[in-house]
Amino acid sequence: MTKYEVIIYWSAEDKVFIAEAPELPGCMVDGATKQAALKNVDFVIKDWIATAKLLGRSIPEPKGRLAYA
């Protein structure tokens, strides 16, 4: 489980749940259920961090405010 804040919300337009990690710009994913979106966002966060390291970009420290919302 990630230490980054994750926000999950329903997208009526796309008819899926969206999970995003606001501390990591552009890091978001969808899922058919809240649980699927939360599972998917863990993978995307790991991928975001790996890509940032590969490109030599800074990686924000998690603020740890929420586990999910």
Distance bins in CASP14 RR format, pairs under 12 A and 6 or more apart:
PFRMAT RR
TARGET T0000
AUTHOR 0000-0000-0000
RMODE 2
METHOD distances of the structure
MODEL  1
1 38 0 0 0 0 1 0 0 0 0 0 0
1 39 0 0 0 0 0 1 0 0 0 0 0
1 41 0 0 0 0 0 1 0 0 0 0 0
1 42 1 0 0 1 0 0 0 0 0 0 0
1 43 0 0 0 0 0 1 0 0 0 0 0
1 45 0 0 0 0 1 0 0 0 0 0 0
1 46 0 0 0 0 0 1 0 0 0 0 0
1 62 0 0 0 0 0 1 0 0 0 0 0
1 64 0 0 0 0 0 1 0 0 0 0 0
1 67 1 0 0 1 0 0 0 0 0 0 0
1 68 0 0 0 0 1 0 0 0 0 0 0
2 19 0 0 0 0 0 1 0 0 0 0 0
2 20 0 0 0 0 0 1 0 0 0 0 0
2 21 1 0 0 1 0 0 0 0 0 0 0
2 23 0 0 0 0 0 1 0 0 0 0 0
2 24 0 0 0 0 1 0 0 0 0 0 0
2 27 0 0 0 0 0 1 0 0 0 0 0
2 38 0 0 0 0 1 0 0 0 0 0 0
2 39 0 0 0 0 0 1 0 0 0 0 0
2 40 0 0 0 0 0 1 0 0 0 0 0
2 41 1 0 0 1 0 0 0 0 0 0 0
2 42 1 0 1 0 0 0 0 0 0 0 0
2 43 0 0 0 0 1 0 0 0 0 0 0
2 44 0 0 0 0 1 0 0 0 0 0 0
2 45 1 0 1 0 0 0 0 0 0 0 0
2 46 1 0 0 1 0 0 0 0 0 0 0
2 47 0 0 0 0 0 1 0 0 0 0 0
2 48 0 0 0 0 0 1 0 0 0 0 0
2 49 0 0 0 0 1 0 0 0 0 0 0
2 62 1 0 0 1 0 0 0 0 0 0 0
2 64 0 0 0 0 1 0 0 0 0 0 0
2 66 0 0 0 0 0 1 0 0 0 0 0
2 67 0 0 0 0 1 0 0 0 0 0 0
2 68 0 0 0 0 1 0 0 0 0 0 0
3 21 0 0 0 0 0 1 0 0 0 0 0
3 23 0 0 0 0 1 0 0 0 0 0 0
3 24 0 0 0 0 0 1 0 0 0 0 0
3 42 0 0 0 0 0 1 0 0 0 0 0
3 45 0 0 0 0 1 0 0 0 0 0 0
3 46 0 0 0 0 0 1 0 0 0 0 0
3 49 0 0 0 0 0 1 0 0 0 0 0
3 59 0 0 0 0 0 1 0 0 0 0 0
3 60 0 0 0 0 0 1 0 0 0 0 0
3 61 0 0 0 0 1 0 0 0 0 0 0
3 62 1 0 1 0 0 0 0 0 0 0 0
3 63 0 0 0 0 1 0 0 0 0 0 0
3 64 1 0 1 0 0 0 0 0 0 0 0
3 65 0 0 0 0 0 1 0 0 0 0 0
3 66 0 0 0 0 0 1 0 0 0 0 0
3 67 0 0 0 0 1 0 0 0 0 0 0
3 68 0 0 0 0 0 1 0 0 0 0 0
4 19 0 0 0 0 0 1 0 0 0 0 0
4 20 0 0 0 0 1 0 0 0 0 0 0
4 21 1 0 1 0 0 0 0 0 0 0 0
4 22 0 0 0 0 1 0 0 0 0 0 0
4 23 1 0 1 0 0 0 0 0 0 0 0
4 24 1 0 0 1 0 0 0 0 0 0 0
4 25 0 0 0 0 0 1 0 0 0 0 0
4 27 0 0 0 0 1 0 0 0 0 0 0
4 28 0 0 0 0 0 1 0 0 0 0 0
4 41 0 0 0 0 1 0 0 0 0 0 0
4 42 0 0 0 0 1 0 0 0 0 0 0
4 44 0 0 0 0 0 1 0 0 0 0 0
4 45 1 0 1 0 0 0 0 0 0 0 0
4 46 0 0 0 0 0 1 0 0 0 0 0
4 48 0 0 0 0 1 0 0 0 0 0 0
4 49 0 0 0 0 1 0 0 0 0 0 0
4 59 0 0 0 0 0 1 0 0 0 0 0
4 60 0 0 0 0 1 0 0 0 0 0 0
4 61 0 0 0 0 1 0 0 0 0 0 0
4 62 1 0 1 0 0 0 0 0 0 0 0
4 63 0 0 0 0 1 0 0 0 0 0 0
4 64 1 0 0 1 0 0 0 0 0 0 0
4 65 0 0 0 0 1 0 0 0 0 0 0
4 66 0 0 0 0 1 0 0 0 0 0 0
4 67 0 0 0 0 1 0 0 0 0 0 0
4 68 0 0 0 0 0 1 0 0 0 0 0
5 19 0 0 0 0 0 1 0 0 0 0 0
5 20 0 0 0 0 1 0 0 0 0 0 0
5 21 1 0 0 1 0 0 0 0 0 0 0
5 22 1 0 0 1 0 0 0 0 0 0 0
5 23 1 0 0 1 0 0 0 0 0 0 0
5 24 0 0 0 0 1 0 0 0 0 0 0
5 27 0 0 0 0 0 1 0 0 0 0 0
5 41 0 0 0 0 0 1 0 0 0 0 0
5 45 0 0 0 0 0 1 0 0 0 0 0
5 60 0 0 0 0 0 1 0 0 0 0 0
5 61 0 0 0 0 0 1 0 0 0 0 0
5 62 1 0 0 1 0 0 0 0 0 0 0
5 63 1 0 0 1 0 0 0 0 0 0 0
5 64 1 0 0 1 0 0 0 0 0 0 0
5 65 1 0 1 0 0 0 0 0 0 0 0
5 66 1 0 1 0 0 0 0 0 0 0 0
5 67 1 0 0 1 0 0 0 0 0 0 0
5 68 1 0 0 1 0 0 0 0 0 0 0
5 69 1 0 0 1 0 0 0 0 0 0 0
6 17 0 0 0 0 0 1 0 0 0 0 0
6 18 0 0 0 0 0 1 0 0 0 0 0
6 19 1 0 1 0 0 0 0 0 0 0 0
6 20 1 0 0 1 0 0 0 0 0 0 0
6 21 1 0 1 0 0 0 0 0 0 0 0
6 22 0 0 0 0 1 0 0 0 0 0 0
6 23 0 0 0 0 1 0 0 0 0 0 0
6 24 0 0 0 0 0 1 0 0 0 0 0
6 27 0 0 0 0 1 0 0 0 0 0 0
6 28 0 0 0 0 1 0 0 0 0 0 0
6 29 0 0 0 0 0 1 0 0 0 0 0
6 34 0 0 0 0 0 1 0 0 0 0 0
6 37 0 0 0 0 1 0 0 0 0 0 0
6 38 1 0 0 1 0 0 0 0 0 0 0
6 39 0 0 0 0 0 1 0 0 0 0 0
6 40 0 0 0 0 0 1 0 0 0 0 0
6 41 1 0 1 0 0 0 0 0 0 0 0
6 42 0 0 0 0 1 0 0 0 0 0 0
6 44 0 0 0 0 0 1 0 0 0 0 0
6 45 0 0 0 0 1 0 0 0 0 0 0
6 62 0 0 0 0 0 1 0 0 0 0 0
6 63 0 0 0 0 0 1 0 0 0 0 0
6 64 0 0 0 0 0 1 0 0 0 0 0
6 65 0 0 0 0 0 1 0 0 0 0 0
6 66 1 0 0 1 0 0 0 0 0 0 0
6 67 1 0 0 1 0 0 0 0 0 0 0
6 68 1 0 1 0 0 0 0 0 0 0 0
6 69 1 0 0 1 0 0 0 0 0 0 0
7 17 0 0 0 0 0 1 0 0 0 0 0
7 18 0 0 0 0 1 0 0 0 0 0 0
7 19 1 0 0 1 0 0 0 0 0 0 0
7 20 1 0 1 0 0 0 0 0 0 0 0
7 21 1 0 0 1 0 0 0 0 0 0 0
7 22 1 0 0 1 0 0 0 0 0 0 0
7 23 0 0 0 0 0 1 0 0 0 0 0
7 24 0 0 0 0 0 1 0 0 0 0 0
7 27 0 0 0 0 0 1 0 0 0 0 0
7 28 0 0 0 0 1 0 0 0 0 0 0
7 29 0 0 0 0 0 1 0 0 0 0 0
7 34 0 0 0 0 0 1 0 0 0 0 0
7 37 0 0 0 0 0 1 0 0 0 0 0
7 38 0 0 0 0 0 1 0 0 0 0 0
7 41 0 0 0 0 1 0 0 0 0 0 0
7 65 0 0 0 0 0 1 0 0 0 0 0
7 66 1 0 0 1 0 0 0 0 0 0 0
7 67 0 0 0 0 0 1 0 0 0 0 0
7 68 1 0 0 1 0 0 0 0 0 0 0
7 69 1 0 1 0 0 0 0 0 0 0 0
8 16 0 0 0 0 0 1 0 0 0 0 0
8 17 1 0 1 0 0 0 0 0 0 0 0
8 18 1 0 0 1 0 0 0 0 0 0 0
8 19 1 0 1 0 0 0 0 0 0 0 0
8 20 0 0 0 0 1 0 0 0 0 0 0
8 21 0 0 0 0 0 1 0 0 0 0 0
8 22 0 0 0 0 0 1 0 0 0 0 0
8 28 0 0 0 0 0 1 0 0 0 0 0
8 29 0 0 0 0 0 1 0 0 0 0 0
8 30 0 0 0 0 0 1 0 0 0 0 0
8 31 0 0 0 0 1 0 0 0 0 0 0
8 33 0 0 0 0 1 0 0 0 0 0 0
8 34 1 0 1 0 0 0 0 0 0 0 0
8 35 0 0 0 0 1 0 0 0 0 0 0
8 36 0 0 0 0 0 1 0 0 0 0 0
8 37 1 0 1 0 0 0 0 0 0 0 0
8 38 1 0 0 1 0 0 0 0 0 0 0
8 39 0 0 0 0 0 1 0 0 0 0 0
8 40 0 0 0 0 0 1 0 0 0 0 0
8 41 0 0 0 0 1 0 0 0 0 0 0
8 66 0 0 0 0 0 1 0 0 0 0 0
8 67 0 0 0 0 0 1 0 0 0 0 0
8 68 1 0 1 0 0 0 0 0 0 0 0
8 69 1 0 0 1 0 0 0 0 0 0 0
9 16 0 0 0 0 0 1 0 0 0 0 0
9 17 1 0 0 1 0 0 0 0 0 0 0
9 18 1 0 1 0 0 0 0 0 0 0 0
9 19 0 0 0 0 1 0 0 0 0 0 0
9 20 0 0 0 0 1 0 0 0 0 0 0
9 22 0 0 0 0 0 1 0 0 0 0 0
9 28 0 0 0 0 0 1 0 0 0 0 0
9 30 0 0 0 0 0 1 0 0 0 0 0
9 31 0 0 0 0 0 1 0 0 0 0 0
9 34 0 0 0 0 1 0 0 0 0 0 0
9 37 0 0 0 0 1 0 0 0 0 0 0
9 38 0 0 0 0 0 1 0 0 0 0 0
9 68 0 0 0 0 0 1 0 0 0 0 0
9 69 0 0 0 0 1 0 0 0 0 0 0
10 16 1 0 0 1 0 0 0 0 0 0 0
10 17 1 0 1 0 0 0 0 0 0 0 0
10 18 1 0 0 1 0 0 0 0 0 0 0
10 19 0 0 0 0 0 1 0 0 0 0 0
10 30 0 0 0 0 0 1 0 0 0 0 0
10 31 0 0 0 0 0 1 0 0 0 0 0
10 32 0 0 0 0 0 1 0 0 0 0 0
10 33 0 0 0 0 0 1 0 0 0 0 0
10 34 0 0 0 0 1 0 0 0 0 0 0
10 37 0 0 0 0 1 0 0 0 0 0 0
11 17 1 0 0 1 0 0 0 0 0 0 0
11 18 1 0 1 0 0 0 0 0 0 0 0
11 19 0 0 0 0 0 1 0 0 0 0 0
11 20 0 0 0 0 0 1 0 0 0 0 0
11 28 0 0 0 0 0 1 0 0 0 0 0
11 29 0 0 0 0 0 1 0 0 0 0 0
11 30 1 0 0 1 0 0 0 0 0 0 0
11 31 0 0 0 0 1 0 0 0 0 0 0
11 32 0 0 0 0 0 1 0 0 0 0 0
11 37 0 0 0 0 0 1 0 0 0 0 0
12 18 0 0 0 0 0 1 0 0 0 0 0
13 30 0 0 0 0 0 1 0 0 0 0 0
14 28 0 0 0 0 0 1 0 0 0 0 0
14 29 0 0 0 0 0 1 0 0 0 0 0
14 30 1 0 0 1 0 0 0 0 0 0 0
14 31 0 0 0 0 1 0 0 0 0 0 0
14 32 0 0 0 0 0 1 0 0 0 0 0
14 37 0 0 0 0 0 1 0 0 0 0 0
15 30 0 0 0 0 1 0 0 0 0 0 0
15 31 0 0 0 0 0 1 0 0 0 0 0
15 32 0 0 0 0 1 0 0 0 0 0 0
15 33 0 0 0 0 0 1 0 0 0 0 0
16 28 0 0 0 0 0 1 0 0 0 0 0
16 29 0 0 0 0 1 0 0 0 0 0 0
16 30 1 0 1 0 0 0 0 0 0 0 0
16 31 1 0 1 0 0 0 0 0 0 0 0
16 32 1 0 0 1 0 0 0 0 0 0 0
16 33 0 0 0 0 1 0 0 0 0 0 0
16 34 0 0 0 0 0 1 0 0 0 0 0
16 36 0 0 0 0 1 0 0 0 0 0 0
16 37 1 0 0 1 0 0 0 0 0 0 0
16 40 0 0 0 0 0 1 0 0 0 0 0
17 28 0 0 0 0 0 1 0 0 0 0 0
17 29 0 0 0 0 1 0 0 0 0 0 0
17 30 1 0 0 1 0 0 0 0 0 0 0
17 31 1 0 1 0 0 0 0 0 0 0 0
17 32 1 0 0 1 0 0 0 0 0 0 0
17 33 1 0 0 1 0 0 0 0 0 0 0
17 34 1 0 1 0 0 0 0 0 0 0 0
17 35 0 0 0 0 1 0 0 0 0 0 0
17 36 1 0 0 1 0 0 0 0 0 0 0
17 37 1 0 1 0 0 0 0 0 0 0 0
17 38 0 0 0 0 1 0 0 0 0 0 0
17 39 0 0 0 0 0 1 0 0 0 0 0
17 40 0 0 0 0 1 0 0 0 0 0 0
17 41 0 0 0 0 0 1 0 0 0 0 0
17 68 0 0 0 0 0 1 0 0 0 0 0
18 26 0 0 0 0 0 1 0 0 0 0 0
18 27 0 0 0 0 0 1 0 0 0 0 0
18 28 1 0 0 1 0 0 0 0 0 0 0
18 29 1 0 0 1 0 0 0 0 0 0 0
18 30 1 0 1 0 0 0 0 0 0 0 0
18 31 1 0 0 1 0 0 0 0 0 0 0
18 32 0 0 0 0 0 1 0 0 0 0 0
18 34 0 0 0 0 0 1 0 0 0 0 0
18 36 0 0 0 0 0 1 0 0 0 0 0
18 37 1 0 0 1 0 0 0 0 0 0 0
18 38 0 0 0 0 0 1 0 0 0 0 0
18 40 0 0 0 0 0 1 0 0 0 0 0
18 41 0 0 0 0 1 0 0 0 0 0 0
18 44 0 0 0 0 0 1 0 0 0 0 0
18 69 0 0 0 0 0 1 0 0 0 0 0
19 26 0 0 0 0 0 1 0 0 0 0 0
19 27 0 0 0 0 1 0 0 0 0 0 0
19 28 1 0 0 1 0 0 0 0 0 0 0
19 29 1 0 1 0 0 0 0 0 0 0 0
19 30 1 0 0 1 0 0 0 0 0 0 0
19 31 1 0 0 1 0 0 0 0 0 0 0
19 32 0 0 0 0 0 1 0 0 0 0 0
19 33 0 0 0 0 0 1 0 0 0 0 0
19 34 0 0 0 0 1 0 0 0 0 0 0
19 35 0 0 0 0 0 1 0 0 0 0 0
19 36 0 0 0 0 1 0 0 0 0 0 0
19 37 1 1 0 0 0 0 0 0 0 0 0
19 38 1 0 1 0 0 0 0 0 0 0 0
19 39 0 0 0 0 1 0 0 0 0 0 0
19 40 1 0 0 1 0 0 0 0 0 0 0
19 41 1 1 0 0 0 0 0 0 0 0 0
19 42 0 0 0 0 1 0 0 0 0 0 0
19 43 0 0 0 0 0 1 0 0 0 0 0
19 44 0 0 0 0 1 0 0 0 0 0 0
19 45 0 0 0 0 1 0 0 0 0 0 0
19 67 0 0 0 0 0 1 0 0 0 0 0
19 68 1 0 0 1 0 0 0 0 0 0 0
19 69 0 0 0 0 1 0 0 0 0 0 0
20 26 1 0 0 1 0 0 0 0 0 0 0
20 27 1 0 0 1 0 0 0 0 0 0 0
20 28 1 1 0 0 0 0 0 0 0 0 0
20 29 1 0 0 1 0 0 0 0 0 0 0
20 30 0 0 0 0 1 0 0 0 0 0 0
20 31 0 0 0 0 0 1 0 0 0 0 0
20 37 0 0 0 0 1 0 0 0 0 0 0
20 38 0 0 0 0 0 1 0 0 0 0 0
20 40 0 0 0 0 0 1 0 0 0 0 0
20 41 1 0 0 1 0 0 0 0 0 0 0
20 44 0 0 0 0 1 0 0 0 0 0 0
20 45 0 0 0 0 0 1 0 0 0 0 0
20 48 0 0 0 0 0 1 0 0 0 0 0
20 68 0 0 0 0 0 1 0 0 0 0 0
20 69 0 0 0 0 0 1 0 0 0 0 0
21 27 1 0 1 0 0 0 0 0 0 0 0
21 28 1 0 0 1 0 0 0 0 0 0 0
21 29 0 0 0 0 1 0 0 0 0 0 0
21 37 0 0 0 0 0 1 0 0 0 0 0
21 38 0 0 0 0 0 1 0 0 0 0 0
21 40 0 0 0 0 0 1 0 0 0 0 0
21 41 1 0 0 1 0 0 0 0 0 0 0
21 42 0 0 0 0 1 0 0 0 0 0 0
21 43 0 0 0 0 0 1 0 0 0 0 0
21 44 1 0 0 1 0 0 0 0 0 0 0
21 45 1 0 1 0 0 0 0 0 0 0 0
21 46 0 0 0 0 0 1 0 0 0 0 0
21 47 0 0 0 0 0 1 0 0 0 0 0
21 48 1 0 0 1 0 0 0 0 0 0 0
21 49 0 0 0 0 0 1 0 0 0 0 0
21 59 0 0 0 0 0 1 0 0 0 0 0
21 60 0 0 0 0 1 0 0 0 0 0 0
21 62 0 0 0 0 1 0 0 0 0 0 0
21 63 0 0 0 0 0 1 0 0 0 0 0
21 64 0 0 0 0 0 1 0 0 0 0 0
21 65 0 0 0 0 0 1 0 0 0 0 0
21 66 0 0 0 0 0 1 0 0 0 0 0
21 67 0 0 0 0 0 1 0 0 0 0 0
21 68 0 0 0 0 0 1 0 0 0 0 0
21 69 0 0 0 0 0 1 0 0 0 0 0
22 28 0 0 0 0 1 0 0 0 0 0 0
22 41 0 0 0 0 0 1 0 0 0 0 0
22 45 0 0 0 0 0 1 0 0 0 0 0
22 60 0 0 0 0 0 1 0 0 0 0 0
22 62 0 0 0 0 0 1 0 0 0 0 0
22 63 0 0 0 0 1 0 0 0 0 0 0
22 64 0 0 0 0 0 1 0 0 0 0 0
22 65 0 0 0 0 1 0 0 0 0 0 0
22 66 0 0 0 0 0 1 0 0 0 0 0
22 68 0 0 0 0 0 1 0 0 0 0 0
22 69 0 0 0 0 1 0 0 0 0 0 0
23 45 0 0 0 0 1 0 0 0 0 0 0
23 48 0 0 0 0 0 1 0 0 0 0 0
23 49 0 0 0 0 0 1 0 0 0 0 0
23 52 0 0 0 0 0 1 0 0 0 0 0
23 58 0 0 0 0 0 1 0 0 0 0 0
23 59 0 0 0 0 1 0 0 0 0 0 0
23 60 1 0 1 0 0 0 0 0 0 0 0
23 61 0 0 0 0 1 0 0 0 0 0 0
23 62 1 0 0 1 0 0 0 0 0 0 0
23 63 1 0 0 1 0 0 0 0 0 0 0
23 64 0 0 0 0 1 0 0 0 0 0 0
23 65 0 0 0 0 1 0 0 0 0 0 0
23 66 0 0 0 0 0 1 0 0 0 0 0
24 41 0 0 0 0 1 0 0 0 0 0 0
24 44 0 0 0 0 1 0 0 0 0 0 0
24 45 1 0 0 1 0 0 0 0 0 0 0
24 46 0 0 0 0 0 1 0 0 0 0 0
24 47 0 0 0 0 0 1 0 0 0 0 0
24 48 1 0 1 0 0 0 0 0 0 0 0
24 49 1 0 0 1 0 0 0 0 0 0 0
24 50 0 0 0 0 0 1 0 0 0 0 0
24 51 0 0 0 0 0 1 0 0 0 0 0
24 52 0 0 0 0 1 0 0 0 0 0 0
24 57 0 0 0 0 0 1 0 0 0 0 0
24 58 0 0 0 0 0 1 0 0 0 0 0
24 59 0 0 0 0 1 0 0 0 0 0 0
24 60 1 0 0 1 0 0 0 0 0 0 0
24 61 0 0 0 0 0 1 0 0 0 0 0
24 62 0 0 0 0 1 0 0 0 0 0 0
24 63 0 0 0 0 0 1 0 0 0 0 0
25 48 0 0 0 0 1 0 0 0 0 0 0
25 51 0 0 0 0 0 1 0 0 0 0 0
25 52 0 0 0 0 1 0 0 0 0 0 0
25 57 0 0 0 0 0 1 0 0 0 0 0
25 58 0 0 0 0 0 1 0 0 0 0 0
25 59 0 0 0 0 0 1 0 0 0 0 0
25 60 0 0 0 0 1 0 0 0 0 0 0
26 41 0 0 0 0 0 1 0 0 0 0 0
26 44 0 0 0 0 1 0 0 0 0 0 0
26 45 0 0 0 0 0 1 0 0 0 0 0
26 47 0 0 0 0 0 1 0 0 0 0 0
26 48 1 0 0 1 0 0 0 0 0 0 0
26 51 0 0 0 0 0 1 0 0 0 0 0
26 52 0 0 0 0 0 1 0 0 0 0 0
27 40 0 0 0 0 0 1 0 0 0 0 0
27 41 1 0 0 1 0 0 0 0 0 0 0
27 42 0 0 0 0 0 1 0 0 0 0 0
27 43 0 0 0 0 0 1 0 0 0 0 0
27 44 1 0 1 0 0 0 0 0 0 0 0
27 45 1 0 0 1 0 0 0 0 0 0 0
27 46 0 0 0 0 0 1 0 0 0 0 0
27 47 0 0 0 0 1 0 0 0 0 0 0
27 48 1 0 1 0 0 0 0 0 0 0 0
27 49 0 0 0 0 1 0 0 0 0 0 0
27 50 0 0 0 0 0 1 0 0 0 0 0
27 51 0 0 0 0 0 1 0 0 0 0 0
27 52 0 0 0 0 1 0 0 0 0 0 0
27 59 0 0 0 0 0 1 0 0 0 0 0
27 60 0 0 0 0 0 1 0 0 0 0 0
28 37 0 0 0 0 1 0 0 0 0 0 0
28 40 0 0 0 0 1 0 0 0 0 0 0
28 41 1 0 0 1 0 0 0 0 0 0 0
28 44 1 0 0 1 0 0 0 0 0 0 0
28 45 0 0 0 0 0 1 0 0 0 0 0
28 48 0 0 0 0 1 0 0 0 0 0 0
29 36 0 0 0 0 1 0 0 0 0 0 0
29 37 1 0 0 1 0 0 0 0 0 0 0
29 38 0 0 0 0 1 0 0 0 0 0 0
29 39 0 0 0 0 1 0 0 0 0 0 0
29 40 1 0 1 0 0 0 0 0 0 0 0
29 41 1 0 1 0 0 0 0 0 0 0 0
29 42 0 0 0 0 1 0 0 0 0 0 0
29 43 1 0 0 1 0 0 0 0 0 0 0
29 44 1 0 1 0 0 0 0 0 0 0 0
29 45 0 0 0 0 1 0 0 0 0 0 0
29 46 0 0 0 0 0 1 0 0 0 0 0
29 47 0 0 0 0 1 0 0 0 0 0 0
29 48 0 0 0 0 0 1 0 0 0 0 0
30 36 0 0 0 0 1 0 0 0 0 0 0
30 37 1 0 0 1 0 0 0 0 0 0 0
30 38 0 0 0 0 0 1 0 0 0 0 0
30 39 0 0 0 0 0 1 0 0 0 0 0
30 40 1 0 0 1 0 0 0 0 0 0 0
30 41 0 0 0 0 1 0 0 0 0 0 0
30 44 0 0 0 0 0 1 0 0 0 0 0
31 37 1 0 1 0 0 0 0 0 0 0 0
31 38 0 0 0 0 1 0 0 0 0 0 0
31 39 0 0 0 0 1 0 0 0 0 0 0
31 40 1 0 1 0 0 0 0 0 0 0 0
31 41 0 0 0 0 1 0 0 0 0 0 0
31 43 0 0 0 0 0 1 0 0 0 0 0
31 44 0 0 0 0 0 1 0 0 0 0 0
32 38 0 0 0 0 0 1 0 0 0 0 0
32 39 0 0 0 0 0 1 0 0 0 0 0
32 40 0 0 0 0 1 0 0 0 0 0 0
33 39 0 0 0 0 1 0 0 0 0 0 0
33 40 0 0 0 0 0 1 0 0 0 0 0
34 40 0 0 0 0 0 1 0 0 0 0 0
34 41 0 0 0 0 0 1 0 0 0 0 0
34 68 0 0 0 0 1 0 0 0 0 0 0
34 69 0 0 0 0 0 1 0 0 0 0 0
35 41 0 0 0 0 0 1 0 0 0 0 0
35 42 0 0 0 0 0 1 0 0 0 0 0
35 68 0 0 0 0 0 1 0 0 0 0 0
36 42 0 0 0 0 0 1 0 0 0 0 0
36 43 0 0 0 0 0 1 0 0 0 0 0
37 43 0 0 0 0 0 1 0 0 0 0 0
37 44 0 0 0 0 0 1 0 0 0 0 0
37 68 0 0 0 0 1 0 0 0 0 0 0
38 44 0 0 0 0 0 1 0 0 0 0 0
38 45 0 0 0 0 0 1 0 0 0 0 0
38 67 0 0 0 0 1 0 0 0 0 0 0
38 68 1 0 0 1 0 0 0 0 0 0 0
38 69 0 0 0 0 0 1 0 0 0 0 0
39 45 0 0 0 0 0 1 0 0 0 0 0
39 46 0 0 0 0 0 1 0 0 0 0 0
39 68 0 0 0 0 0 1 0 0 0 0 0
40 46 0 0 0 0 0 1 0 0 0 0 0
40 47 0 0 0 0 0 1 0 0 0 0 0
41 47 0 0 0 0 0 1 0 0 0 0 0
41 48 0 0 0 0 1 0 0 0 0 0 0
41 67 0 0 0 0 0 1 0 0 0 0 0
41 68 0 0 0 0 1 0 0 0 0 0 0
42 48 0 0 0 0 0 1 0 0 0 0 0
42 49 0 0 0 0 0 1 0 0 0 0 0
42 67 0 0 0 0 0 1 0 0 0 0 0
42 68 0 0 0 0 0 1 0 0 0 0 0
43 49 0 0 0 0 0 1 0 0 0 0 0
43 50 0 0 0 0 0 1 0 0 0 0 0
44 50 0 0 0 0 0 1 0 0 0 0 0
44 51 0 0 0 0 0 1 0 0 0 0 0
45 51 0 0 0 0 0 1 0 0 0 0 0
45 52 0 0 0 0 0 1 0 0 0 0 0
45 59 0 0 0 0 0 1 0 0 0 0 0
45 60 0 0 0 0 0 1 0 0 0 0 0
45 62 0 0 0 0 1 0 0 0 0 0 0
46 52 0 0 0 0 0 1 0 0 0 0 0
46 53 0 0 0 0 0 1 0 0 0 0 0
46 59 0 0 0 0 0 1 0 0 0 0 0
47 53 0 0 0 0 0 1 0 0 0 0 0
47 54 0 0 0 0 0 1 0 0 0 0 0
48 54 0 0 0 0 0 1 0 0 0 0 0
48 55 0 0 0 0 0 1 0 0 0 0 0
48 57 0 0 0 0 1 0 0 0 0 0 0
48 59 0 0 0 0 1 0 0 0 0 0 0
48 60 0 0 0 0 0 1 0 0 0 0 0
49 55 0 0 0 0 0 1 0 0 0 0 0
49 56 0 0 0 0 0 1 0 0 0 0 0
49 57 0 0 0 0 1 0 0 0 0 0 0
49 58 0 0 0 0 0 1 0 0 0 0 0
49 59 1 0 1 0 0 0 0 0 0 0 0
49 60 0 0 0 0 1 0 0 0 0 0 0
49 61 0 0 0 0 0 1 0 0 0 0 0
49 62 0 0 0 0 0 1 0 0 0 0 0
50 56 0 0 0 0 0 1 0 0 0 0 0
50 57 0 0 0 0 0 1 0 0 0 0 0
50 59 0 0 0 0 1 0 0 0 0 0 0
51 57 0 0 0 0 1 0 0 0 0 0 0
51 59 0 0 0 0 0 1 0 0 0 0 0
52 58 1 0 0 1 0 0 0 0 0 0 0
52 59 1 0 1 0 0 0 0 0 0 0 0
52 60 0 0 0 0 1 0 0 0 0 0 0
53 59 1 0 0 1 0 0 0 0 0 0 0
END
